[in-house]
Amino acid sequence: MHMADALLSPSVAIVMYATSMSAIGYAIHKIKEDELTEKKLPIMAVTGALVFAAQMINFTIPGTGSSGHIVGGILLAALIGGYPALLAIASVLIIQCLFFADGGLLALGCNIFNMGVLPCLVAYPLVFKPLRQNGKHLALATILATVVGLQLGAFSVVLETFVSGITELPFATFALLMQPIHLAIGIVEGIVTVAILRFVYQMRPEILISAGQRAALASGVSLKKVIVALTLITILVSGGLSIYASKNPDGLEWAIAKTTGSTELEAQGEAFSVSAALQKSLAVFPDYEIINANEKSIFQSISLPGIIGSVLACTLVGAAGILLAKIKKWKRTVTNE
Amino acid sequence: MADIRSKIEQLYSLEQLSAQNSCVHRLHPLAKICITILYIICVLSFGRYAFCEILPYAFYPLLLIFLAKVPIGMIFKRVIIALPFCLFAGVSNAFLDTAPVMQFGEFFFTFGMLSLFTIILRTLLCVSAVLILVAVTPFNELTDELRRMHLPNIFITLLEMTYRYIGVLAEEAATMFIGYRLRSRTGNGLEMKHMGSFIGQLLLRSFDRAERVYQAMKCRGYALRNFSHAKKNLDKHDWCFILLTGGIFLLLRWTATPYVVGRFF
């Protein structure tokens, strides 16, 4: 489900960066309330490494010719809580993007949103936690939350692609292809996640319970066994299942290939022609239009006004955030005095 | 485990490169980060047929590869990994979009072919720009810079730790596997009956190692605080680099350089 840069217009990419950054900021703010953050850091990093290994393996979905890999959002959220899980997933995505060219650098905001924010901050608190309230229904809660998280993620991919102005891909058709594939992936991933969680639950049930309540782990709880278990699963998943790792394109690529006949997309459509017209009026070198060939503008996909608008929006949001923080701080000092 | 190990080697071969010394390595990380982002935005902002406009951008990775002595094969190998899907897309474009651009005798060069070459070029340039950034900037300098940009310390620390833990898991496995092969009778891979004890041992070791790493950090006074290394400001070389390369990117973006140059002939 890693989106490549070709799927996106720069303006959508920047907006999604802003969204994901705010979500990460919020998660960090929440985590800082927990005094034992520091003790949790190693387990966050080890679970991140686990997801890293698990995401390298694509499994084939029978009958579709498509394959998917674990997103791991719900697994991490159930183990360490929603907010730390978001951070762990985000750091994994950054490493994948930088070192393996897996998902583009500009698409990073989208990828963090689709694979991190939606499962960890939406599906986990709204689906997993309510179902797990009295410590029952582990399987049901996990599978349902994984499916919901993946469905939201897949839909968000469709939406981001559509808003980018890449209308070569009909919205309905793309959505109709993406959702069922990711339903299948979700169910398979849900089952795998249940197996892992059951294992951890048998070894150290406190972890799952405390993550569910988002309470700090009691310092007496040894994290050693849990980390050992997780490492074991990492090694088993990465070593053992590699044999079955699929060579088929993953779900997103398959869906795009089905709708367009290709696995990657071209930027073309109404939004682009609008932006091109806007740009024509703003162009520094209007002469440029001479180089049109066959009525197809070579200068098609830039949406500079969009970029500037988004940057402006980000700045405004940032400024508002800083202002709010300042007001809060000022209020606190006033009450203290 | 071959797949994972090759990936881990990929990860750390880049890191080894980043420890070298060259004029590109000595540049300020901030300058390199900004220029890379500007580069990608510029390259991606062109249309689907803008092959000629994008082509001059190849100067940047080529120049950096030359100056920083990055083995071109290593970068190319990684780009190849990212290429298949783009190729697939481009090839189908070549079939779908058959409006001709030029004619060479019997052969028509179509817009589809043009977009195919544009996609390949774009992938090549963007992926190599990111890889070169990582190959000429040590990971800790990158994260230090992010910290200086006031990105949350806890997140950057997590990023660094995840990066290190991946190595801790893999290195331990590799060492044990070599030890096992040296002592085994067959000298080949792992035997089934030893799998349990091997993996069991491996996880105990890697966890112990991970905990030792963390404890060592604590012993050296680590406490999730905002610590900053001696702050290095952008010097004149960095400014030269930013203004020169950034200026060229923007110039190439807003003037149709190949056509302007072409008109002289």
Interface residues (C-beta under 8 A of the other chain):
Chain A: A4 D5 A6 P10 I24 G25 I28 I31 K32 T37 E38 L41 P42 M44 A45 V46 G48 A49 F52 A53 M56 L87 A88 A90 S91 V92 I94 I95 C97 L98 F99 F100 A101 G104 L105 L106 K224 I227 V228 T231 L232 T234 I235 L236 S238 G239 S242 A245 P249 E253 A257 T260 G261 S262 T263 E264 L265 E266 A267 Q268 V284 F285 Y288 I291 A293 N294 K296 S297 I298 F299 Q300 S301 I302 L304 I307
Chain B: M1 A2 D3 I4 K7 Q10 L11 L14 T36 I37 I40 I41 L44 S45 F46 G47 R48 Y49 A50 E53 R78 V79 I81 A82 F85 C86 F88 A89 G90 V91 S92 N93 L96 A99 V101 F111 S115 I119 R122 T123 C126 V127 V130 L131 L133 V134 P152 I154 F155 T157 L158 L159 M161 T162 Y163 R164 Y165 I166 L169 A173 I199 G200 L202 L203 L204 S206 F207 A210 E211 Y214 A223 L224 W254 T255 A256 Y259
